[in-house]
């Protein structure tokens, strides 16, 4: 009887290791050089629309390269805030993954390249 319990326990342990959840979909691999066209445009569309994308959005537009460059410092400041702090973005949504925030930071550090 003891052997059956050990076998069942072992089988459960093996099965449970495959039940762990991972948040891989929220992570973005940060490339060597960040450009607006290759990286930022998609991140902005996924993370900042529809609020910052006309015609639906009525907030500061972030739908063009010029607008993204003009607002990069404020964007970085606000996405680094914690939920509940005044000015936190994305409003009414969970905090962006650190890897997504790093795309913004690296884009600025790389010189705000367009292409």
N, C-alpha and C positions, 0 to 999 in steps of 0.2 A: 504494500500500500504506500509506503514511504517513497518507493521508486516512482510510482505514478505521479505523486505530488511534485517531485523533483522534475520529472519530465514535463509536466504541465507548466510549471513555473519557468522552466527553461524555454519552452515553446512561446510562452507569453512574452518573455524578455526579448526574444528574437523578433517577434511580431511588433512589439511596441517601439523598437528602434526605428521602424519605417513609418511610424505615425507622427513623428515630429514635424512641426510646421516651420517653414522658412519664409522670410520676407525678401526673397531674391528679386521678385518683380519690382520692388520699390527701389532697388539699388541700380545705380548707373555706373558703368565703368568710366572713369575719367581719362580721356585720351591725352596724348602727349601735348598737343596744341589744341586749344579750344577756339573755334571760330563761330561767329553768329550763324552763318549759313549751315554749317555741318552739325553744330551742337546746340547752341543757345535757342535758335528758333523753335526747335522741337520741344525743348525743356519749357520754354515760355508758353507754348501752346498747350502742353499737357498740364502745367502747374498753375497757370495764370488766367486761363480762359474759363468762362466767357467774360469774367468781370473786367479784364484789361484788354479785351479785343472787341473793337467796334464791329458791327453796330449794336450787338447785345450789351456789351460792357459800357458802363458810364463812369468808370474809374480812369485814372491816368493810363492812357494807352501804352501798351508794350508790344504792339504788333509790327513794328518796323525796327530796322537796325538803329536808326537815329534815335528813336524813342527809348530803346533799350539802353543805348549808350548814355543818353541824357539822365536816365533814372537808375543806373547800375548801383551807385552808392546807397541810395535810399532802398532799393530792392534788397541788397545784401543786408543792410541794417534790419529791415523788417522781417526777412525770413530767418534771421538769427535770433529773434525774440522768442520767448516761450509762449505757448497758448495761454490766453488770459491777459497777457500784457497789452497795453494800449499800442495799437499799430501793428500787432502780429499779423503776418501773412503766411499762408493763405487764410483769410478770414473764414471762420466757421468750418474749417477743415483741419485735419491733423497736420502737425509740423512736417515739413519736407524732410526726406531722408538726408543724412549728412552727406552722402555721395552726391545728391542733387545740389545741395548748398555749395559743395566744393566746385561744381561746374561753374557756378556764378563767380566764385572767388578766383578760380584759376583763369577764367575768361578775362577778368579785370587784370590779373597779374601778367597774363600773356600779352596785354596791350590792346584789348578790345578789338581783336581782329574780325573783319567782316567775312572774308573768304580765305 
